[in-house]
């Protein structure tokens, strides 16, 4: 059984963060203060903390011939949920770092994936596995 993870990260503005994660991605808001807010990121605890600046990603990784920002964080969604969220991002004119696509078609680990930046510039990957039991399959 998988257990939820907790991830704390930096943001520039709580109002913009609430609009992106809460309104756009549909993440339920949890506890908060004047300097941080928790979200239920598809079953995981995400804690956004206000900071005066956000560091740029440290590097670039190479996955299936595509350059991806590292570090990044994200969530694994259900296949149909991925399509809904991808459409919501498109409809809101959120620019994609990597447009929605399917990697490894017909193979173990076939997955839909996309990358965007939140309003503070944090790179986020959202993905869905065609067969969820293959999340950790080689």
C-alpha positions in Angstrom: 0.0 0.0 0.0 1.3 3.4 -0.9 1.3 6.1 1.7 1.0 9.9 1.0 4.1 12.0 1.0 4.7 15.4 2.5 6.6 18.1 0.6 7.3 21.6 1.7 8.4 24.2 -0.9 8.8 27.9 -1.4 6.3 30.3 -3.1 6.3 34.0 -3.6 2.6 34.8 -3.1 0.0 32.8 -1.1 -3.0 34.2 -3.1 -1.6 33.2 -6.5 -0.6 29.8 -4.9 -4.2 29.3 -3.7 -5.6 30.1 -7.1 -3.2 27.7 -8.9 -3.3 24.7 -6.6 -6.8 25.2 -5.1 -8.9 26.7 -7.9 -7.1 25.4 -11.0 -5.8 22.0 -9.9 -8.7 21.4 -7.5 -6.6 20.7 -4.5 -8.4 21.0 -1.2 -6.8 23.5 1.2 -5.8 22.4 4.7 -4.2 24.3 7.5 -2.7 27.7 6.9 -1.2 30.8 8.4 -0.1 34.2 7.1 3.1 32.6 5.8 2.2 29.1 4.6 -0.7 26.9 3.4 -1.2 23.2 3.1 -2.9 21.5 0.1 -4.1 18.0 -0.6 -2.2 17.4 -3.8 -4.1 14.3 -5.1 -3.7 12.6 -1.8 -0.4 14.0 -0.7 0.4 16.9 1.7 1.9 19.9 0.0 3.1 22.8 2.2 3.7 26.1 0.5 5.8 28.6 2.5 6.3 32.2 1.5 9.8 33.3 0.7 11.3 36.4 -0.9 12.9 34.4 -3.8 12.7 31.0 -5.4 15.9 29.2 -6.5 16.1 28.2 -10.1 16.1 24.4 -10.8 19.6 23.0 -10.3 19.8 21.1 -13.6 18.3 19.2 -16.4 17.5 15.5 -16.4 17.0 13.4 -19.6 14.0 11.1 -19.7 12.9 9.4 -22.9 14.9 11.9 -25.0 13.3 14.9 -23.3 15.0 17.4 -21.0 13.2 17.8 -17.7 13.9 20.4 -14.9 15.5 19.0 -11.8 14.4 19.2 -9.1 10.7 19.1 -9.6 7.8 17.6 -7.8 4.4 16.4 -8.8 1.7 13.8 -8.4 0.4 10.6 -10.1 -3.2 10.9 -11.1 -5.8 8.5 -12.5 -5.7 8.3 -16.3 -9.0 10.2 -16.8 -8.1 12.7 -14.1 -4.9 13.5 -15.9 -6.9 14.4 -19.0 -9.2 16.7 -17.0 -6.3 18.5 -15.3 -4.4 18.8 -18.6 -7.5 20.4 -20.2 -8.0 22.8 -17.3 -4.3 23.9 -17.6 -4.8 24.5 -21.3 -8.0 26.3 -20.8 -6.4 28.6 -18.3 -3.5 29.3 -20.7 -0.9 27.9 -18.4 2.2 27.5 -20.5 3.6 23.9 -20.6 7.3 23.3 -20.1 6.5 19.9 -21.6 3.2 19.5 -23.3 0.9 16.5 -22.4 2.2 13.4 -24.0 2.4 9.6 -23.6 5.7 8.0 -22.8 6.6 4.4 -23.3 3.5 3.5 -25.2 2.6 -0.2 -25.1 5.4 -0.9 -22.6 5.3 -1.5 -18.8 5.2 1.9 -17.3 3.2 3.5 -20.1 2.4 7.0 -18.8 0.9 10.3 -19.7 3.0 13.2 -18.5 3.2 17.0 -18.5 5.3 19.7 -16.9 4.2 23.2 -15.9 5.5 25.9 -13.6 3.3 27.2 -10.7 3.0 31.0 -10.3 6.2 31.1 -8.3 8.1 29.2 -11.0 8.3 25.8 -9.3 8.4 23.0 -12.0 5.7 20.4 -11.5 5.2 17.1 -13.2 1.7 15.5 -13.4 1.5 12.0 -14.7 -0.8 9.0 -15.0 0.0 5.4 -15.6 -2.1 3.4 -18.0 -1.8 0.5 -15.6 -1.3 1.9 -12.0 0.2 -1.4 -10.8 3.2 -0.7 -13.0 4.3 2.5 -11.3 7.4 0.8 -10.1 7.8 -1.8 -12.9 11.1 -1.9 -14.7 
